[in-house]
Amino acid sequence: MPWPDTPSTGIFHIVMRFKGRKYKQSLRTQNQLEADAQLARVKFNLHLCEMGRLEIPANVHPLDFLLADGNKSDSSAETADALTLDQLISQFFAGLPERGLEGSTIDAMKLHGRHLRRHFKNNFLIQTLSTQHLQLYVNRRSQMKSQFKKPISASTINKELVTFGTMWRWAARCRMVEGSFPRKGVRLPKSEESPPFQTFEEIETQIRMGRLSADEQDRLWNSLYLRRSDLDEILAHVKNTAVHDFIYPLFVMAAHTGARRSEMLRSQRIDFDFDREIVTIRERKRVRGARTTRRVPMSPLFSSTFRDWFLKHPGSPHTFIPEGLQQKRQSQESEPLTKDQARDHLKRTLAKSKWCKIRGWHCFRHSFISNLACEGVDQRIIDEFVGHTTEQMRRRYRHLFPNVKKDALLRVFG
């Protein structure tokens, strides 16, 4: 098995024993990620050797051969010409550093990879990729339906191209491919902007008045925002019907902080400062390898709810853990609630109420934002509470700012 070595020069080397001999090869880089990628490349090709799909000739340096993906010449041009889509995707994921990306991000990128394989096929030569190839991919994907029988959105197709471009640039850094990713000039299908956030009653009125398709109704329910009175009603329902102690605090956190589902599941007990009445939200995005955080003041309900919850808490560092782990009260090894478990508890808890129309935890996030907007809270404060917010998202709740547009008009024409 090969292993990395870093001499005093700071340049990474790779070391391997093969047929009783020790081999060492400079990777000609001081970059950890590039070194990890080339190490993963060697391990992948060794695996092909073990499977009988690749054989190291007797008259070549084993590491030269493995780093060149089985080419006797170490010419980067020859290696680039031979790289297939299957090799690119496999080696990219094999070369990802541990915990370098969120698990959900990796899952999404792997899904994108499966779509790319389905269209281009595994033996597609990466170096032959052109703008025309990518445009054809976009055109075909835009004609397809998702597993929910809905058209594939331009946003989804764009994410797939971003993943492909990320893999290409990684391969270019590893000298596995040459040139720039040929994305420039590729046109995505036009897509409708998401409707502005609306109340339960406003959506019901539109559905009663118009002959809307199931897809159109679904788009409307995805734009549902919950007023303060709605949130109070939902939380009362959850408190009375929740089958596990952690479910009510989970809903309170979603409603009173605007935290994303992933941020709630990432939450730990040490994030709660009851002296200063502040909760720290562990964000998904990273800056220079470090995870960022933001702080949100606790509402009185939030504070009392979590004080009570932590008195009953099983003892894990994680704020929310599955109910089955209550027996492990002293354990520090228990895993946090998963995204599938959180989604299941949301659906089950609201199933027998009118609030079963809520599509996911994100509804509480944009409701938090919308209610702040309705109270005239400065946009900069909203952004600070919820983390980065896109201009596209701001347009969806900007109509809720009371009198802001009218006041602006009166300043000019009044």
Sequence and secondary structure as in RCSB ss.txt:
>XXXX:A:sequence
MPWPDTPSTGIFHIVMRFKGRKYKQSLRTQNQLEADAQLARVKFNLHLCEMGRLEIPANVHPLDFLLADGNKSDS
SAETADALTLDQLISQFFAGLPERGLEGSTIDAMKLHGRHLRRHFKNNFLIQTLSTQHLQLYVNRRSQMKSQFKK
PISASTINKELVTFGTMWRWAARCRMVEGSFPRKGVRLPKSEESPPFQTFEEIETQIRMGRLSADEQDRLWNSLY
LRRSDLDEILAHVKNTAVHDFIYPLFVMAAHTGARRSEMLRSQRIDFDFDREIVTIRERKRVRGARTTRRVPMSP
LFSSTFRDWFLKHPGSPHTFIPEGLQQKRQSQESEPLTKDQARDHLKRTLAKSKWCKIRGWHCFRHSFISNLACE
GVDQRIIDEFVGHTTEQMRRRYRHLFPNVKKDALLRVFG
>XXXX:A:secstr
  EEE  TT   EEEEEETTEEEEEE     HHHHHHHHHHHHHHHHHHHTTS    TTS HHHHHHTTT SS  
HHHHHHH BHHHHHHHHHHTS TTSS HHHHHHHHHHHHHHHHHH TT BGGG  HHHHHHHHHHHHTSB TTS 
B  HHHHHHHHHHHHHHHHHHHHTTSS S  TTTT            B HHHHHHHHHHS   HHHHHHHHTTB 
  HHHHHHHHHHHHHH SSTTHHHHHHHHHHH   HHHHHH BGGGEETTTTEEEEEEEEEETTEEEEEEEE  H
HHHHHHHHHHHH  S SBS   GGGGG TT S      HHHHHHHHHHHHTTSGGGG  STHHHHHHHHHHHHHT
T  HHHHHHHH    HHHHHHHGGGSTTHHHHHHHHHH 
